[in-house]
Amino acid sequence: MKSSLGIGRLLIAVYGVFAISASARAGFQLATEFNDAPIAYLLSAMSAGVYIVATIALARGQKFARLAKVAVLFELVGVLLVGGLSIALPAWFAHPSVWSGFGVGYAFIPLLLPILGLIWLRRRSASA
């Protein structure tokens, strides 16, 4: 199955949108509001980096499947960890990050995206 077809194309597009939006948001926050919530803004920057790596690795196909899997797994662990911490310790997250509240500010897409990404990667490797 080619990554340029069907669900793969949609998945890569959504990752690309998140890479751009998270990068823009984190860049703005780090440049203008860093002292207000450094943890949240650094986490947003980290998530942007993960989205960039995942987008490129997913788009490059089977050659970069291992990197894509690592990036998507890291993203899932990050969403679960940051999501849980932001609920358990809200004082640490005075301002939300992309992964705060399991991605509630982004309609929980940050939580669903790595799950769908891992499913797609598994199916793609099985068909290869």
PyMOL commands that set and color helices and strands:
alter all, ss='L'
color gray80, all
select helices_A, chain A and resi 6-32+34-36+38-88+90-93+100-102+104-106+109-127
alter helices_A, ss='H'
color red, helices_A
deselect
rebuild
show_as cartoon
